[in-house]
Amino acid sequence: MQPITKLIINGQETACVSGKRFPLIDPSTGKEWIQVDEADKEDVEIAVKYAEQAWPAWNAQHASVKAAAIRKFGELIVANANDIANLEAQTMGKTASSSRLEMSFIPMFCNYFASLTETAQSTTSTNTPGHLNYTLHEPYGVTAGILPWNGPVSIFLMKTMPAVAAGNAIIIKSSEKAPITPLILGKLVGEAGFPPGLIQVLSGFGPTVGSALALHMKIRKISFTGSTATGKLIQQMSGQSNLKAVTLELGGKSPVIVFPDADVQRAAQECAVSILFNAGQVCVGSSRIYVHRSIKEGFLKAYQANIAAFAQNIGNAQDEKTTHGPQVDKIQYDKIKQYLEVGRNEGDVLLGGSALDREGFFIDPTVFTDVPETSRLVREEIFGPVSVVNAFETEEEAVTHANDTEFGLYASVYTRDINRALRIASKLESGMVGVNCTSPTSAMDMPFGGYKQSGIGQELGPDALSFWKQTKSVFVKIE
């Protein structure tokens, strides 16, 4: 499979109006490898026109037709998984092996979305005398989704499949750091049976094409995954334009609380996987770990060993032996290096603590301990293979530290005491809580979303389609 570098508009590879292109840098080598078309406002206008034409006829299709296309799309992605994984590795540094593992779950996701399509229902009421009342759940029409660079394939699915299952057309903006695989998926949707114009993909930059989508008067719903700062801008643009519905899945600073009665070895192993998956570039990564003081020494020993084992093969993301790849680009690489300097000054370095002296954008997996709770290292999202392990004495202290953040995406607790587990799960200010497990543990039939500045609204779960529909009440008087 060859990379696609043009926009996908109305089912076709289409050159951008301006003719502008931007380079992609392979993060494993630090060298340019390809250039991609740069969409702008004019391309958004064209895509909106085709989306307006596509969605009414699609919405009128029988649910079985929509479900069949969704299932077929999942099959096509898996059939091309090797090529997609290698291109994702070259584009943004996720190891090819982890990308393939992620894509192996895609048919289950697509089957789930298809089943929601086939079983969607409305409600009726006879509570008002002389009336038969009912609800209609109708699509917005033209919608948009803005992808992050760290999970372009899975999040493409999380936005497009519920959107079209609900009867909408959707225009996807890929991240300028990872545009290749979304463009490929945009090409595959035609093979799956989706009509031209229903799912379109624009590559480009936030201040231009992203803003054009967020401000467009004919786009009625937008879903964004990315930074909290950009999410705030998108919500502002919704207010400046047409009050379009907004779903935001934003940053995280996920805490883990480990009690003395926990399975310490398992907690250490799962926390290591969580913070090192995708080189730590995951919004739900377990970056803050609070361990009871009585087991801190044992946990740190196990945690250090697991991180060293997970990252034993650091190298080119396309290499099958690689277990730990690079950061996505030099901007992210330099940002993490600044946090490492903060950590060296404010805490103790258990492991790592520096960038690797090699080609590409590689950061040594790093663990700090005994870092002040006021430190930027504890309070800000680093988005890299960097974690902090601090000790606590009481349950109340642990919960207070865990909640002392503006983020609330994922939190975890490890304990064999079921009463304590349930009590703490209810106290943690987070949209998702793992009990004796941690991120990326989730489930397609459970909502995915955050509290506080980690987002607005949710994705996935039994209500996944309702997030892409608007509700109408119909009152029928019986004579």
C-alpha positions in Angstrom: 0.0 0.0 0.0 1.4 3.3 -1.1 1.0 6.5 1.1 -1.8 8.8 0.1 -0.7 12.5 0.1 -3.8 14.2 -1.3 -7.0 15.1 0.3 -10.0 12.7 0.2 -12.9 14.7 -1.1 -16.1 13.2 -2.4 -14.4 9.8 -2.5 -11.5 10.9 -4.6 -7.8 11.8 -4.0 -8.0 15.5 -4.6 -5.2 18.1 -4.7 -5.7 21.0 -2.3 -6.9 24.3 -3.8 -3.8 26.3 -2.8 -1.3 23.7 -4.0 0.6 24.0 -0.7 2.3 20.9 0.8 4.0 20.3 4.1 6.8 17.8 5.0 6.6 14.8 7.3 9.6 13.9 9.4 10.3 10.2 10.3 10.7 10.5 14.1 12.9 7.4 14.1 15.5 9.1 11.9 14.7 12.9 12.1 14.6 13.1 8.3 11.9 14.1 5.9 10.4 11.3 4.0 7.3 12.7 2.2 5.1 15.8 1.6 1.4 16.0 2.1 -1.3 18.4 0.7 -2.2 21.3 3.1 -5.9 21.9 3.2 -7.4 25.4 3.9 -10.7 27.1 4.2 -11.5 26.7 0.4 -11.1 22.9 0.7 -13.5 22.9 3.7 -16.1 24.7 1.6 -15.8 22.1 -1.1 -16.0 19.2 1.4 -19.1 20.7 3.1 -20.8 21.0 -0.2 -20.3 17.3 -0.9 -21.3 16.3 2.6 -24.6 18.2 2.3 -25.3 16.2 -0.8 -24.3 12.8 0.7 -26.0 12.6 4.1 -29.8 12.8 3.3 -29.8 9.7 1.0 -27.5 7.8 3.4 -29.7 8.6 6.4 -32.7 7.2 4.5 -30.9 3.8 4.0 -32.1 0.8 6.0 -30.1 0.2 9.2 -28.9 -3.1 7.8 -27.2 -1.3 4.8 -25.4 1.1 7.2 -24.4 -1.8 9.5 -23.0 -3.8 6.6 -20.8 -0.9 5.4 -19.5 -0.4 9.0 -18.6 -4.1 9.3 -16.9 -4.2 5.9 -14.8 -1.2 6.8 -13.4 -3.0 9.8 -12.6 -6.0 7.7 -10.7 -3.8 5.2 -8.6 -2.2 7.9 -7.5 -5.6 9.2 -6.8 -6.8 5.7 -4.4 -3.9 5.3 -3.1 -3.8 8.9 0.5 -4.5 8.1 0.8 -1.7 5.6 -1.2 0.7 7.8 1.0 -0.2 10.8 4.2 0.5 9.0 3.0 3.8 7.7 1.9 4.8 11.1 5.3 3.9 12.5 7.1 6.0 9.9 4.7 8.9 10.4 4.4 9.3 14.1 6.6 6.7 15.7 4.2 4.2 17.2 5.8 0.8 16.9 4.4 -1.3 14.1 3.8 -4.2 16.4 1.7 -2.2 18.8 -0.3 -0.7 15.9 -1.1 -4.1 14.6 -2.2 -5.2 18.0 -4.5 -2.2 18.3 -6.0 -2.9 14.8 -6.8 -6.5 15.7 -9.6 -5.1 17.9 -11.1 -3.0 15.1 -13.6 -5.6 13.9 -15.1 -5.9 17.4 -15.5 -2.1 17.5 -17.1 -2.0 14.1 -19.4 -4.9 14.9 -20.4 -3.1 18.1 -21.2 0.2 16.2 -23.1 -1.8 13.6 -25.2 -3.5 16.2 -26.1 -0.1 17.7 -27.2 0.9 14.3 -29.4 -2.1 13.9 -31.0 -1.9 17.4 -31.5 1.9 17.7 -35.0 2.8 19.0 -37.1 5.7 20.0 -39.4 6.1 23.0 -43.2 6.5 23.2 -45.5 7.9 25.9 -49.2 7.6 26.6 -49.0 9.5 29.9 -50.8 12.5 28.4 -54.5 11.8 28.1 -55.7 11.9 24.5 -52.1 11.8 23.1 -49.7 9.3 21.7 -46.3 11.0 22.0 -42.9 9.8 20.8 -39.4 10.9 20.2 -37.3 11.0 17.0 -33.5 10.8 17.1 -32.3 12.6 14.0 -28.8 13.3 12.6 -27.2 16.7 12.7 -26.4 16.4 9.0 -22.9 17.7 8.3 -20.5 17.1 11.2 -16.7 17.2 11.7 -14.1 15.3 13.7 -10.5 16.5 14.5 -8.0 13.8 15.2 -4.9 13.7 17.4 -1.6 12.4 16.2 -1.1 9.7 18.8 -4.0 7.4 17.7 -5.1 8.3 14.2 -6.6 4.9 13.3 -8.5 4.1 16.4 -9.8 7.6 17.0 -10.8 7.9 13.3 -13.1 5.0 14.0 -14.4 6.4 17.3 -15.5 9.5 15.5 -16.6 8.3 12.0 -18.4 5.1 12.7 -20.9 6.5 15.3 -21.3 9.6 13.2 -22.3 7.8 10.0 -24.3 5.1 11.9 -26.4 8.0 13.2 -27.0 9.2 9.7 -24.5 12.1 9.4 -21.8 12.9 7.0 -18.5 13.7 8.6 -15.4 15.7 7.6 -12.2 14.5 9.3 -9.2 16.7 9.9 -6.1 14.7 10.5 -3.2 15.9 12.6 -0.5 17.6 10.7 1.9 15.2 12.6 0.1 12.0 11.5 -2.0 12.6 8.3 -1.1 9.5 6.2 -3.2 6.7 7.8 -6.4 8.8 8.1 -6.0 9.6 4.3 -5.7 5.9 3.6 -8.8 5.1 5.8 -10.6 7.9 3.9 -9.9 6.0 0.6 -11.0 2.6 2.1 -14.4 3.9 3.1 -15.5 3.8 -0.6 -14.5 0.1 -0.8 -16.6 -0.5 2.3 -19.8 0.8 0.6 -20.0 4.3 2.1 -21.2 6.8 -0.6 -18.8 9.6 -1.9 -18.9 12.6 0.3 -20.1 10.8 3.5 -16.6 10.5 5.0 -14.0 13.0 3.8 -10.5 13.6 5.1 -8.5 16.9 5.1 -4.9 17.1 6.1 -3.6 20.4 7.4 -3.1 22.7 10.4 -5.3 23.7 13.2 -5.3 27.5 12.8 -6.4 27.1 9.2 -8.4 24.1 8.3 -9.3 23.2 11.9 -10.6 26.7 12.6 -12.5 26.7 9.3 -14.4 23.5 10.5 -15.0 24.9 14.0 -16.4 28.2 12.6 -18.4 26.8 9.7 -22.1 27.7 9.9 -23.2 24.5 8.1 -21.4 22.1 10.4 -23.7 21.3 13.3 -21.5 19.0 15.4 -17.8 18.7 16.0 -15.8 16.2 18.0 -12.2 16.9 19.0 -9.5 14.9 20.6 -6.3 16.7 21.6 -5.0 19.3 24.0 -7.1 21.1 26.6 -5.9 24.5 25.2 -7.1 23.7 21.7 -10.3 22.2 23.0 -11.1 25.5 24.7 -10.5 27.3 21.4 -12.9 25.0 19.5 -15.6 25.6 22.1 -15.1 29.3 21.7 -15.4 29.0 17.9 -18.7 27.1 18.4 -20.1 30.0 20.3 -18.8 32.5 17.7 -20.5 30.7 14.9 -23.6 28.6 15.2 -23.4 27.0 18.6 -22.6 23.7 17.1 -22.6 20.7 19.5 -19.1 20.0 20.8 -17.6 16.8 22.2 -14.1 17.2 23.6 -11.7 14.5 24.7 -8.7 16.4 26.1 -5.7 16.0 28.3 -5.0 13.8 31.3 -2.7 13.4 34.3 -3.9 10.0 35.4 -3.2 8.9 39.0 -2.8 5.4 40.4 -3.2 4.6 44.1 -1.5 1.4 45.3 -2.4 0.1 48.7 -0.4 -2.3 50.9 -2.7 -5.2 50.2 -2.5 -4.9 46.5 -0.7 -7.3 44.1 2.4 -5.1 43.9 4.0 -7.0 41.1 0.9 -6.8 38.9 0.4 -3.1 39.7 4.0 -2.3 38.8 3.8 -4.3 35.6 0.6 -2.7 34.5 1.7 0.9 35.4 4.8 0.4 33.4 2.9 -0.7 30.3 0.5 2.2 30.8 3.1 4.9 30.8 5.3 3.4 28.1 2.7 2.5 25.6 3.2 4.6 22.5 6.3 6.1 24.1 4.1 7.7 26.8 2.1 9.7 24.2 -1.3 8.6 25.5 -3.8 10.9 27.3 -4.7 8.1 29.8 -1.1 7.1 30.6 -0.5 6.5 34.3 1.9 9.4 35.0 1.2 9.9 38.7 1.6 6.9 41.0 0.8 7.1 44.7 2.1 4.1 46.7 1.6 3.4 50.4 4.9 4.2 52.2 5.1 0.7 53.6 5.4 -0.9 50.1 7.1 1.9 48.3 10.6 0.3 48.2 9.2 -3.0 46.8 7.0 -1.3 44.3 9.9 0.9 43.0 12.1 -2.2 42.5 9.4 -4.0 40.6 8.4 -0.9 38.6 11.9 -0.2 37.6 12.4 -3.8 36.4 9.2 -3.8 34.4 10.0 -0.5 32.7 13.5 -1.7 31.8 12.0 -4.9 30.4 9.3 -3.2 28.4 11.8 -0.7 26.9 14.7 -3.1 26.4 14.6 -2.7 22.6 14.6 1.0 21.8 14.8 1.8 18.1 13.2 2.4 14.8 9.4 2.1 15.1 9.2 0.0 11.9 11.6 -2.6 13.3 9.7 -5.7 14.5 12.0 -6.1 17.5 11.4 -2.5 18.7 9.4 -2.3 21.9 9.9 1.4 22.6 9.8 4.0 19.8 10.5 7.7 19.5 8.5 10.8 20.4 6.4 12.1 17.5 8.6 15.1 16.5 11.3 17.5 17.7 8.7 19.8 19.3 7.5 17.0 21.6 11.0 15.8 22.2 12.2 19.2 23.3 9.2 19.7 25.5 9.8 16.5 27.4 13.5 17.4 27.8 12.4 20.6 29.6 10.3 18.5 32.0 13.2 16.2 32.6 15.3 19.2 33.7 12.5 20.2 36.1 12.4 16.6 37.5 16.2 16.5 38.0 16.0 19.7 40.0 12.9 18.9 42.1 12.9 15.2 42.7 15.0 12.0 42.8 15.8 10.2 39.5 15.1 6.5 39.9 15.5 5.6 36.2 16.5 7.5 33.0 16.2 11.3 33.2 17.6 12.3 29.9 17.2 12.2 26.1 19.0 9.4 24.2 22.1 10.4 22.2 21.1 8.9 18.9 19.4 9.6 15.6 15.8 10.5 15.9 13.6 11.8 18.8 14.2 9.3 21.6 13.6 9.9 25.3 14.9 7.4 27.9 12.0 6.0 29.9 12.2 8.0 33.2 10.9 7.6 36.7 11.1 10.3 39.4 10.3 9.9 43.0 9.6 12.2 45.9 8.6 15.1 43.7 6.7 18.0 45.4 3.0 18.0 44.6 3.3 21.6 43.5 5.8 20.7 40.8 5.0 21.1 37.1 6.1 17.5 36.8 3.1 16.5 38.9 0.6 19.1 37.7 1.1 19.3 33.9 0.6 16.8 31.2 4.0 15.7 29.8 2.9 13.3 27.1 6.0 11.2 27.2 7.6 8.2 29.0 7.9 10.1 32.3 6.2 9.1 35.6 6.3 10.3 39.2 6.1 7.9 42.1 5.2 9.5 45.5 4.3 7.9 48.8 1.2 8.4 51.0 0.2 7.4 54.5 -3.6 7.5 54.6 -6.5 6.8 52.2 -7.7 10.4 52.5 -4.2 11.7 51.6 -4.0 9.5 48.5 -7.5 10.5 47.3 -6.7 14.2 47.9 -3.5 14.1 45.9 -5.2 12.1 43.1 -8.0 14.6 42.8 -5.7 17.7 43.1 -5.6 18.4 39.4 -7.7 20.1 36.7 -7.6 16.8 34.7 -10.0 13.9 35.3 -9.7 11.4 32.5 -8.5 8.1 34.0 -7.7 7.0 37.5 -6.9 3.7 39.1 -6.8 2.0 42.5 -5.1 -1.3 43.4 -6.3 -3.1 46.5 -7.8 -6.5 47.5 -10.3 -4.8 49.8 -13.5 -4.6 47.7 -15.1 -2.1 50.0 -12.2 0.2 49.8 -12.0 -0.2 46.0 -15.7 0.8 45.6 -15.4 3.6 48.1 -12.4 5.2 46.3 -13.8 4.6 42.8 -16.7 6.8 43.8 -14.4 9.5 45.3 -12.0 9.8 42.4 -12.9 12.7 40.1 -12.4 11.0 36.8 -14.5 9.9 33.9 -13.0 6.4 34.0 -11.7 4.4 36.9 -9.7 1.2 36.9 -9.9 -1.2 39.9 -7.0 -3.5 40.0 -6.2 -2.5 36.4 -5.1 0.7 34.8 -5.1 2.4 31.3 -5.3 1.6 28.5 -8.0 -0.8 29.9 -11.3 0.2 28.5 -14.3 -1.4 26.8 -16.2 -0.5 23.6 -19.5 -0.9 25.4 -18.6 1.6 28.1 -18.4 5.4 27.8 -15.1 7.0 27.2 -14.7 10.6 28.4 -13.4 12.8 31.2 -14.3 15.1 34.1 -13.1 18.7 34.6 -10.7 20.0 31.9 -10.3 16.5 30.5 -13.3 17.0 28.3 -17.0 17.5 27.6 -19.2 14.7 26.5 -18.3 11.1 25.8 -17.6 8.6 23.1 -18.2 4.8 22.8 -20.7 2.9 25.0 -24.4 2.1 24.4 -25.1 5.8 23.8 -22.4 6.3 21.2 -24.9 7.0 18.5 -26.9 9.5 20.6 -23.9 11.8 20.8 -24.3 12.2 17.1 -28.0 12.8 17.1 -30.5 15.4 18.2 -33.8 14.6 19.8 -37.2 15.7 18.6 -40.4 15.2 20.6 -43.6 14.6 18.6 -47.0 15.2 20.3 -49.9 13.4 18.5 -53.4 14.3 19.7 -55.9 11.5 19.3 -59.4 12.8 18.3 
